[in-house]
């Protein structure tokens, strides 16, 4: 059945993929895994932050490249894939921005402490 130009089987496949990704074991990144396991090696905060910013930047670059390919008429790029990658990049950027705001706020609080 075709719903608004998108085949319903495609929608069901995407929903199944999203559900599988939420419950798939082993999707935890090494930095997150180290935080979950007691006695695991310590993770350097600066390295973790640097890697996260790099991942967000790469997600934005990938979303931009996908959008440009779609605009140029590449038949292998679907609008739904472009929108999903753009939303992932946006959410990643917003989360990074919130972490930055919290870090700046904590820095100001520490600097204003009485000694």
N, C-alpha and C positions, 0 to 999 in steps of 0.2 A: 504494500500500500504506500502511496506517495503522499506525504503530509507536507504541504508548503514547499514543495520542491526537494525535499529530503526523503529518501527512502526510509521507511520505518525499520527495516532490518538493519540499516546503518546506524540508526539511533540506538536500537537495542544492543548492537555490537559495542558501541561506544560506552553505553551504560555498564555492560558486563566488564569491559576493560577497566573502567573507573572503579567498580566494585572489587575487582581482582587486585588492583593496585593498592587499595586500602587495607586489604587483609593479607597481602603477600608477605611471607616471612623473608627476612634477609634484605629488606629494602632500606634498612637503617644504614646511614653513612658511617664510615669508620670513626669520624669525630664524635658522632652521636653515640655510637656503640661504646666508645671509651667512657663516656659519661654514665652509661647505663650499667656497665660491669664494675663491680667493686674490685679494687686492687688493680685495675687496668692502668696503663701508662697515662700520665697526665697529658692534656692537650694544651698547647700554647695558645692563649687567647688571641694574641695578635695574628698568628697563623690562621686560626679558625676564622677570624673576622676578614682577613685578606682573601681567603678562599671563598667565603660567602659572597663578598663583593664581586669577586671575579666571576662566580657563577651567575649572579644577577646580571652583570654586564653582558655575559655571553648569552643569557636568555633574551635580553633586549636586542642584541645584535641578530640572533637567530629569528626572532619575531619580525624584526625589520626586513630581513632578507626574505622571509616567507611572504610578507605583505607585498614587497616589491615584485616578487615572482608572480604572485596572484594578479597584481595590477598589470603586469606585462602579458598576462594571458596564458601562463604556463598551465597546461591541462592536468599536470600531476599534483597541483596544489589546490586543495579544497578550501572554501571559505570557512568552514567549521574548524579546520585545523589552524588556519591563520588566526581566527578569533580566540581559540583556546591558547595558542602560544602567546598571543598578545596579553591575554588575561593573566597567564602565569607570570609573564615578565612584569606586569603591573603590580600583581600581588607581592612578588619578590621585592620589587623596588619599595613599595609601601612598608613592608616589614623591615627592610633595611633602614629606611628613613626613621621608623619608630625606634629601632635600636639605637640609632645615632642620637635621636632626641633624648632618650633615656641616659645615654652615656654623657651627653653634654650637661644634662640636669644633675647627674651624680657628681660630675666634676665641679660644677658650681657649688653644690652643697658642701663638698669636701673643702673647697677653697674658702668658703665662708665660715668654717668651723672655728671655734675659739680654741686656742692652744693652752 
